[in-house]
Amino acid sequence: MSKDSFKFSNVVVLAPLVAVLAIWIVFWVEVQFGINLNDYGVYPRRLFGLKGVLFSPFIHGSIAHLYNNTIPLAVLTAFLFYFYQSVALRVLLFGTLASGLLTWAIARPSYHIGASGVIYLLASFIFFKGILAKNYRLVALSLIVVFIYGSMIWYIFPVKDGISWEGHLSGFIIGLILAFVTRVRVPEVRKYDWERDDFNEEDDPFLKHFDEHGKFIETTTGEAEEKIEIKYHYKESDRD
């Protein structure tokens, strides 16, 4: 499998920007025209509720709900598209649909709205994929996600009324599954010569300058010991 390096590109900025603009524009339309789009959320185990699989991530019940989802959505989307460029779009689209369907299958009879399911999807995928990839940068990213968003884990359980813990749980489960089944291309960890299994200290040109006690040995080459002879050539100037 070929290797990629972590590269910053326009999509790292555009993807989270588009995601954030989408949820804010939908909320602005609701407020501006006095409409309520909650009926386009996921309603479990009813055919009419399946439309929420597509539309529910863009719908929010209040400005506080919208604000609480904005920053995590932007940060985690940027992480996804920077560190997992080759699979980012597939994970985001397929994961959103799959988590929506799982919510439709297991949730309570109510309208489930908001981008929090997508946020749990991204956090779960980034965390578990970083651990499985065994790349030090991705492991560090996993630890950062845990440090910033680790407290979210409690909300995959019914600990608070008025939140779709089923949507959170669905996103978490789908992110975990995708972390196991999605193949990613990660940069190969660079190894120095002295880290390789076949490294031989006696062949290393740098270590040859030290004796067995670690003292520096000053060496000179045969060319340096040769006497240097300098010859001058004078050109007589022309006289009138």
BAFIVEX-948170 format. One record per residue: residue in one letter; x, y, z of N, C-alpha, C in turn. Coordinates in steps of 0.05 Angstrom, whole numbers, padded with zeros to 5 digits, always signed. Layout:
BEGIN
AXYZXYZXYZ
...
This chain:
BEGIN
M+00017-00024+00000+00000+00000+00000+00018+00025+00000
S+00012+00044-00017+00028+00068-00019+00024+00085+00005
K+00044+00103+00009+00043+00120+00033+00038+00149+00025
D+00024+00163+00041+00020+00192+00038+00033+00206+00061
S+00039+00232+00056+00049+00249+00078+00026+00267+00085
F+00027+00278+00110+00007+00296+00119+00012+00323+00105
K-00007+00331+00088-00004+00356+00073-00027+00374+00078
F-00021+00400+00080-00042+00420+00083-00052+00428+00055
S-00078+00428+00051-00089+00435+00026-00114+00452+00030
N-00125+00462+00008-00149+00480+00010-00172+00465+00022
V-00174+00439+00017-00197+00424+00027-00198+00423+00058
V-00174+00425+00071-00173+00425+00100-00187+00449+00111
V-00188+00471+00096-00202+00495+00105-00230+00495+00094
L-00234+00486+00069-00260+00488+00057-00280+00468+00069
A-00271+00444+00076-00290+00424+00086-00303+00432+00112
P-00288+00441+00133-00301+00450+00157-00317+00476+00153
L-00307+00493+00135-00322+00518+00129-00349+00512+00117
V-00350+00494+00098-00375+00486+00085-00394+00473+00106
A-00383+00456+00122-00400+00442+00142-00412+00462+00162
V-00396+00481+00171-00406+00501+00190-00426+00520+00177
L-00420+00529+00153-00438+00547+00138-00465+00533+00133
A-00464+00507+00127-00489+00493+00121-00508+00493+00145
I-00498+00487+00168-00516+00485+00191-00526+00513+00200
W-00509+00534+00196-00516+00561+00204-00536+00572+00184
I-00533+00567+00158-00551+00577+00138-00579+00565+00142
V-00580+00539+00148-00606+00526+00153-00620+00539+00177
F-00605+00544+00198-00617+00556+00222-00626+00585+00215
W-00610+00599+00200-00617+00627+00192-00643+00627+00176
V-00646+00608+00158-00671+00606+00142-00695+00601+00160
E-00692+00584+00180-00714+00579+00198-00722+00604+00213
V-00702+00619+00223-00708+00643+00238-00719+00665+00220
Q-00706+00669+00197-00714+00690+00178-00742+00687+00168
F-00750+00663+00162-00776+00658+00150-00797+00646+00169
G-00789+00644+00195-00807+00634+00215-00817+00606+00211
I-00800+00588+00202-00808+00561+00197-00793+00542+00216
N-00804+00519+00219-00792+00498+00237-00788+00473+00220
L-00763+00465+00218-00756+00442+00202-00752+00417+00218
N-00760+00417+00243-00756+00393+00260-00769+00368+00249
D-00790+00372+00233-00803+00348+00221-00786+00334+00200
Y-00763+00347+00193-00744+00334+00175-00722+00320+00190
G-00726+00316+00215-00707+00301+00231-00712+00271+00228
V-00696+00255+00241-00699+00226+00241-00722+00219+00260
Y-00742+00205+00249-00763+00194+00267-00762+00164+00265
P-00754+00151+00287-00748+00122+00285-00770+00104+00276
R-00763+00085+00259-00780+00063+00250-00805+00072+00237
R-00805+00095+00224-00826+00104+00207-00815+00112+00180
L-00828+00104+00159-00817+00110+00132-00813+00140+00128
F-00832+00157+00138-00829+00185+00134-00805+00196+00150
G-00796+00181+00170-00774+00189+00187-00747+00185+00174
L-00746+00169+00152-00721+00164+00138-00709+00189+00125
K-00725+00208+00119-00714+00232+00106-00695+00247+00125
G-00699+00242+00151-00681+00254+00171-00652+00243+00169
V-00649+00220+00157-00621+00209+00154-00605+00229+00137
L-00617+00242+00118-00604+00262+00101-00604+00290+00113
F-00626+00297+00125-00630+00326+00133-00624+00332+00162
S-00626+00313+00180-00625+00319+00208-00598+00332+00217
P-00575+00325+00205-00551+00338+00215-00550+00368+00211
F-00567+00378+00193-00567+00407+00187-00587+00423+00204
I-00603+00409+00220-00625+00422+00234-00618+00423+00264
H-00623+00446+00276-00617+00450+00305-00641+00464+00318
G-00645+00457+00343-00669+00467+00357-00666+00495+00369
S-00641+00504+00373-00637+00530+00386-00609+00540+00379
I-00605+00566+00385-00579+00577+00380-00557+00564+00397
A-00565+00556+00422-00545+00543+00439-00538+00516+00428
H-00558+00501+00418-00553+00475+00406-00535+00478+00382
L-00540+00499+00366-00523+00504+00342-00495+00511+00350
Y-00492+00529+00369-00465+00538+00377-00449+00515+00389
N-00461+00498+00405-00447+00476+00418-00436+00456+00397
N-00449+00454+00374-00441+00436+00354-00421+00448+00334
T-00420+00474+00333-00404+00488+00312-00374+00483+00314
I-00363+00489+00338-00334+00487+00341-00324+00458+00339
P-00337+00438+00353-00328+00411+00350-00330+00401+00321
L-00351+00409+00307-00355+00400+00279-00332+00411+00262
A-00325+00437+00266-00304+00449+00250-00277+00436+00256
V-00271+00433+00281-00244+00422+00289-00241+00393+00280
L-00261+00377+00285-00258+00348+00278-00259+00344+00248
T-00274+00360+00234-00274+00358+00204-00246+00365+00193
A-00234+00386+00204-00208+00394+00196-00187+00372+00202
F-00189+00360+00225-00171+00338+00232-00174+00315+00212
L-00199+00308+00206-00205+00286+00188-00192+00291+00160
F-00196+00315+00149-00187+00320+00122-00157+00326+00121
Y-00145+00333+00143-00116+00337+00143-00101+00310+00147
F-00109+00294+00166-00094+00270+00172-00104+00245+00157
Y-00128+00246+00146-00139+00223+00131-00150+00232+00105
Q-00134+00246+00089-00144+00258+00064-00155+00237+00045
S-00143+00214+00043-00151+00195+00022-00178+00182+00028
V-00187+00182+00053-00213+00170+00059-00232+00189+00072
A-00225+00214+00075-00241+00233+00091-00269+00236+00081
L-00272+00241+00056-00299+00246+00045-00316+00221+00047
R-00304+00198+00042-00319+00172+00044-00328+00167+00073
V-00310+00172+00092-00317+00168+00120-00340+00187+00128
L-00337+00212+00120-00357+00232+00128-00385+00226+00116
L-00386+00220+00090-00412+00216+00077-00424+00189+00085
F-00409+00168+00082-00419+00141+00089-00425+00140+00119
G-00408+00151+00136-00412+00150+00164-00437+00165+00173
T-00442+00188+00161-00466+00204+00167-00491+00188+00161
L-00492+00176+00137-00515+00160+00129-00519+00136+00147
A-00497+00122+00153-00499+00098+00169-00508+00104+00198
S-00497+00125+00209-00504+00133+00237-00533+00142+00237
G-00542+00156+00216-00570+00164+00215-00589+00140+00213
L-00582+00120+00198-00598+00096+00195-00599+00080+00222
L-00576+00079+00235-00575+00065+00261-00592+00080+00282
T-00591+00107+00281-00609+00122+00299-00638+00116+00293
W-00645+00115+00267-00672+00109+00259-00681+00081+00269
A-00662+00063+00271-00668+00036+00279-00671+00032+00310
I-00656+00048+00326-00655+00042+00355-00666+00064+00372
A-00672+00087+00361-00678+00110+00378-00707+00110+00388
R-00713+00127+00408-00740+00130+00418-00757+00144+00398
P-00784+00140+00399-00802+00154+00380-00802+00184+00385
S-00786+00198+00371-00784+00227+00373-00768+00237+00349
Y-00769+00262+00344-00752+00274+00322-00724+00278+00333
H-00705+00267+00320-00677+00269+00328-00663+00287+00307
I-00652+00310+00317-00640+00330+00300-00612+00337+00310
G-00596+00350+00293-00571+00361+00302-00547+00347+00290
A-00524+00360+00290-00499+00350+00279-00483+00334+00299
S-00494+00331+00323-00478+00317+00344-00472+00288+00337
G-00490+00275+00322-00484+00248+00314-00459+00247+00296
V-00457+00267+00278-00433+00268+00261-00408+00274+00277
I-00411+00291+00297-00388+00297+00314-00378+00272+00329
Y-00396+00256+00339-00388+00231+00353-00376+00212+00333
L-00387+00212+00308-00375+00195+00287-00346+00203+00282
L-00340+00229+00279-00313+00238+00273-00295+00233+00297
A-00304+00239+00321-00287+00235+00345-00280+00206+00348
S-00300+00189+00344-00295+00160+00347-00276+00150+00326
F-00280+00157+00301-00263+00148+00280-00234+00157+00284
I-00231+00183+00289-00204+00194+00292-00189+00181+00316
F-00203+00177+00338-00190+00165+00361-00181+00137+00356
F-00200+00120+00347-00194+00092+00344-00175+00087+00320
K-00178+00102+00299-00161+00098+00276-00132+00106+00282
G-00129+00127+00298-00102+00135+00306-00088+00113+00322
I-00103+00100+00340-00091+00078+00356-00084+00055+00339
L-00102+00048+00320-00098+00024+00303-00076+00029+00283
A-00072+00053+00274-00052+00059+00253-00024+00057+00264
K-00020+00060+00290+00006+00057+00303+00026+00077+00291
N+00016+00101+00283+00034+00122+00275+00035+00143+00297
Y+00059+00152+00304+00061+00168+00328+00045+00194+00326
R+00043+00205+00302+00028+00230+00299-00002+00225+00302
L-00011+00202+00292-00040+00196+00294-00047+00188+00322
V-00029+00174+00336-00033+00168+00364-00035+00194+00380
A-00017+00213+00375-00018+00239+00388-00044+00253+00383
L-00054+00251+00358-00079+00263+00351-00102+00250+00367
S-00101+00224+00370-00121+00210+00386-00121+00220+00414
L-00098+00224+00426-00096+00234+00453-00107+00262+00455
I-00102+00279+00434-00113+00306+00434-00143+00305+00434
V-00155+00288+00417-00184+00285+00416-00195+00277+00443
V-00182+00258+00456-00191+00249+00482-00189+00272+00502
F-00167+00287+00501-00163+00309+00520-00185+00331+00517
I-00191+00337+00491-00210+00359+00486-00239+00350+00489
Y-00245+00326+00478-00273+00317+00476-00279+00292+00491
G-00261+00284+00509-00265+00259+00523-00290+00258+00540
S-00298+00281+00550-00322+00282+00567-00348+00276+00552
M-00346+00277+00525-00370+00271+00509-00379+00242+00512
I-00361+00225+00521-00367+00196+00523-00392+00191+00540
W-00396+00208+00560-00419+00204+00578-00446+00208+00564
Y-00446+00223+00542-00471+00229+00529-00479+00208+00508
I-00465+00186+00507-00475+00163+00492-00494+00146+00509
F-00497+00155+00534-00516+00142+00553-00538+00161+00560
P-00561+00151+00568-00584+00169+00575-00580+00183+00602
V-00561+00201+00603-00555+00215+00628-00568+00242+00630
K-00580+00252+00608-00592+00278+00609-00616+00278+00590
D-00638+00289+00600-00662+00291+00584-00659+00312+00562
G-00673+00308+00540-00673+00328+00519-00651+00325+00499
I-00633+00305+00501-00612+00301+00482-00616+00274+00469
S-00607+00272+00444-00610+00247+00430-00585+00230+00435
W-00585+00216+00458-00562+00199+00464-00560+00176+00445
E-00583+00168+00433-00583+00147+00413-00567+00156+00388
G-00571+00182+00380-00555+00193+00358-00526+00193+00364
H-00519+00201+00389-00491+00201+00397-00479+00173+00396
L-00494+00154+00407-00485+00126+00408-00482+00115+00380
S-00501+00122+00362-00499+00112+00334-00474+00123+00321
G-00469+00148+00324-00445+00160+00312-00419+00147+00323
F-00419+00142+00349-00396+00130+00362-00391+00102+00351
I-00413+00086+00349-00410+00058+00339-00401+00058+00310
I-00413+00074+00293-00405+00074+00265-00376+00084+00262
G-00368+00104+00277-00340+00113+00276-00320+00091+00284
L-00328+00075+00304-00311+00053+00313-00309+00032+00291
I-00332+00025+00279-00332+00005+00257-00315+00014+00233
L-00319+00039+00226-00303+00050+00203-00273+00050+00209
A-00266+00055+00234-00238+00055+00241-00225+00028+00236
F-00241+00006+00240-00231-00021+00236-00231-00029+00206
V-00251-00020+00191-00254-00031+00164-00242-00012+00143
T-00236+00012+00149-00226+00031+00129-00196+00030+00129
R-00185+00025+00105-00156+00025+00101-00147+00053+00094
V-00127+00062+00109-00117+00089+00104-00087+00088+00097
R-00078+00108+00083-00050+00110+00076-00037+00131+00094
V-00019+00122+00110-00006+00139+00129+00024+00140+00122
P+00037+00162+00128+00066+00164+00122+00082+00145+00139
E+00102+00133+00126+00120+00115+00140+00137+00130+00160
V+00139+00119+00184+00155+00132+00204+00185+00130+00196
R+00198+00153+00196+00226+00153+00187+00244+00140+00208
K+00262+00123+00199+00281+00110+00217+00309+00118+00209
Y+00325+00126+00229+00353+00132+00225+00368+00106+00222
D+00392+00108+00212+00409+00084+00208+00413+00069+00234
W+00417+00084+00256+00423+00070+00281+00399+00057+00293
E+00374+00063+00282+00350+00050+00292+00344+00024+00278
R+00358+00018+00256+00352-00005+00240+00364-00030+00253
D+00351-00053+00248+00360-00078+00260+00387-00087+00249
D+00393-00080+00224+00418-00089+00213+00441-00068+00216
F+00437-00049+00234+00458-00029+00239+00483-00041+00251
N+00506-00034+00240+00532-00044+00249+00548-00019+00258
E+00555-00018+00283+00570+00005+00294+00597+00008+00281
E+00609-00015+00274+00637-00014+00263+00637-00002+00235
D+00615-00002+00221+00614+00009+00194+00606+00038+00194
D+00598+00049+00217+00588+00076+00218+00611+00095+00217
P+00612+00113+00197+00635+00132+00194+00638+00151+00218
F+00616+00158+00230+00617+00177+00252+00629+00164+00277
L+00620+00139+00283+00629+00125+00307+00658+00117+00305
K+00669+00116+00281+00697+00110+00278+00715+00131+00290
H+00704+00154+00295+00721+00176+00307+00723+00173+00337
F+00711+00152+00349+00712+00148+00378+00724+00121+00384
D+00739+00120+00406+00750+00094+00415+00730+00079+00432
E+00738+00057+00443+00720+00040+00459+00711+00054+00485
H+00726+00074+00494+00719+00089+00518+00703+00114+00512
G+00697+00119+00487+00681+00142+00480+00697+00167+00475
K+00724+00165+00474+00741+00188+00470+00745+00193+00440
F+00745+00219+00433+00747+00226+00405+00775+00220+00395
I+00776+00208+00372+00802+00201+00359+00806+00220+00335
E+00827+00236+00336+00833+00254+00314+00848+00238+00292
T+00837+00237+00270+00849+00223+00247+00855+00241+00225
T+00876+00234+00210+00883+00250+00186+00885+00232+00163
T+00879+00241+00141+00881+00225+00116+00908+00227+00104
G+00914+00208+00088+00941+00208+00075+00945+00233+00058
E+00924+00243+00046+00926+00266+00029+00934+00291+00045
A+00923+00292+00070+00930+00315+00087+00959+00315+00095
E+00971+00291+00098+00999+00289+00107+01019+00296+00084
E+01010+00295+00060+01028+00301+00038+01036+00330+00038
K+01061+00335+00032+01071+00363+00031+01059+00377+00007
I+01050+00401+00012+01038+00416-00009+01059+00435-00021
E+01064+00434-00046+01083+00450-00060+01069+00471-00077
I+01076+00496-00073+01064+00518-00088+01084+00530-00107
K+01077+00533-00132+01094+00544-00152+01082+00570-00163
Y+01099+00590-00165+01090+00616-00176+01101+00620-00204
H+01085+00630-00221+01094+00637-00248+01090+00667-00253
Y+01113+00679-00261+01112+00708-00266+01113+00713-00295
K+01097+00731-00304+01097+00739-00331+01110+00766-00335
E+01130+00767-00352+01143+00793-00355+01125+00812-00371
S+01125+00836-00361+01108+00856-00375+01122+00866-00400
D+01106+00873-00420+01118+00883-00445+01128+00911-00440
R+01152+00916-00452+01164+00943-00449+01166+00956-00477
D+01162+00983-00476+01164+00998-00502+01192+00999-00511
